[in-house]
Amino acid sequence: MRWRWLAPVLALLLVAAACSPDSSSAEQSPFAGSTPAPEFPEDLDWLNTPRPLSLADLRGKVVLLDFWTYGCINCIHVIPDLKRLEAEFSEELVVIGVHSAKFDNEGDTDNLRRIVVRYGLEHPVVNDADFAVWRRYEVRAWPTVVLIDPAGKVVSSRAGERVYDRFQPLVAGVVQEFERRGLLDRTPLDLAPEAAGLPATVLSFPGKVLADPGRGRLFVADTNHHRIVVADPDSGEVLDVAGSGLPGFVDGGFAAAAFDAPQGMALSSDGRTLYVADPGNHAVRALDLAARTVSTLAGTGEQAGDYPPLPGPTPGVALNSPWDLALDGPRLYVAMAGSHQIWVIDLDDGVAGPAAGSGREGVVEGPAPEAQLAQPSGLALDGRGRLYWADAESSTVRYLEAGEGGSTGLLAGSGNGLFDFGDVDGVGREARLQHPLGVAFDGNRLFVADTYNDKIKVIDPETGAVSTLAGGEAGWADGASPRFYEPGGLHFADGLLYVADTNNHAVRVVDPSTGEARTLVLFGIERFPYSGAGETPVLRLDPAVVAPGAGLLEVDVALPPGYKVNDLAPFSLMWAVGGGVVGLGPDADLSVVSPEFPIAIPVEFTSGSGVVAAGLTLYYCETEATQLCLVDRVRLELPVEVRAGGSPRALLRYAVPPPPG
């Protein structure tokens, strides 16, 4: 743990909870009233903006500072409220995320950049890794929101969730007052979103994975595409997709249904029903895999108003960010990250309620109802009456002895509160983890996605001995010395460990006997409707003049420097012709692995004018990371005039745009 932690930790020890669902009773900031807001220090890294900002530059704007850290579930709960305020006061309000990292890994600007994209943040974010801004504003808990008026004075400071309800009237009042004074500045702020121009990936920040190799299925929570992908675990071919790709809370057929950042999954014993934790909707969904429909098992679509949530009958019981699931007969266990509890849904009687955790965040073992948990985020059953979970905010792995009168215990990690983390192999409390998000059991050993250490670790459940199986420095590499990037989910099946390698947008497969890893390349997803990407880009080409008779349509694709066609996934080409000027053969549409460009298609040209359209789907990758797929889709439209004296060939040329930076 770095020394930069000492001052903020001592301050945080003064409050009841470092990451608080509701700290409305916390002491008001000493700057409340007419005190000038402290200026931002220089030399901080800024995201989503082309240059560092200052409060002096923002005179005339209402400014809302959001102090957050990206692994904190309560901070995640604030994001929809911020977006709602930004939409309502789009001309007057500037939200600035002040990211004061709890974990070492969270303080890295590159990691923070990925989180900004992952959470869909479009407002400016400053990396306050050394707590300079935090100290200037005397912040004591995540999340904390500070409101600054257009004159640069602090209006209010408050810790906790429910930001919209508390700050909307204040923002509206400040806007009205400064409108009356003629001191509002409605000039749009110059932004440079980190997500702008990023190439599409087949998966986007996948959170969890579940393998069913006996039935030839692999389920992937394609979290930032808001869908569940079903693929062949051997070939990587996509077999089905549930979810439109747009975030929402919609039941119905697979193509129309909507999720909001889905995470953990559990499969019924007969393989017909897939249960999905849908934290963005505060719900648990049920997929009928034969009928291809989605229904809601539990949850209302909104975060529970009571804290902790009250037990009740499904489906109307209100939940709080369910993150992972584990099924034991009729009992569906739920990692209720938002209320720091383990819940259970009885599938027979339709009742849901807590199985462990008081709702208070902490590391306290003992009788299940009195235990204190810290953002449980991954579940695994051992088949012998014990449920393990990854306790993310305490950086530990803990367990529940199931059944009446069950109690909790600590398997690995210090258990000394919420700030004792690291990367140390050892036994029990001597070991150190950093924000683990996933666990999986193979019958004898427990595997852990040690997320912020970019590692897969293994624990002996008898002794608590922790050792590193694979991983190390963040990145991507297959083989005997693999690298991962914030892996979030694990599942063990048929001797293999499947990994949701979240920041690599990939599924990895690890052999636990050797630690060797490979990347499972997914392909064929373009066959399924996806609303999230919007319309396929259309590129109108310069007209071509061709001669009547036999000829060629040629397609040429150029990749950016440092990239190559992925030789494990097929390139697809689909034609459409208007005006009847081109006759295509039955084999003109194609799907081919390792295409050689240009591709020539024999055709028959007929006199007249028309448009030839080619729909391309191309999987490509960095030359040094050949199995991390990017995907590009485009529709090329070529106006064609067929007359004597023209060329015997028409060329459709496309240059894949380079990624930014």
Disulfide bonds with the S-S distance in Angstrom:
Cys19-Cys72 1.72
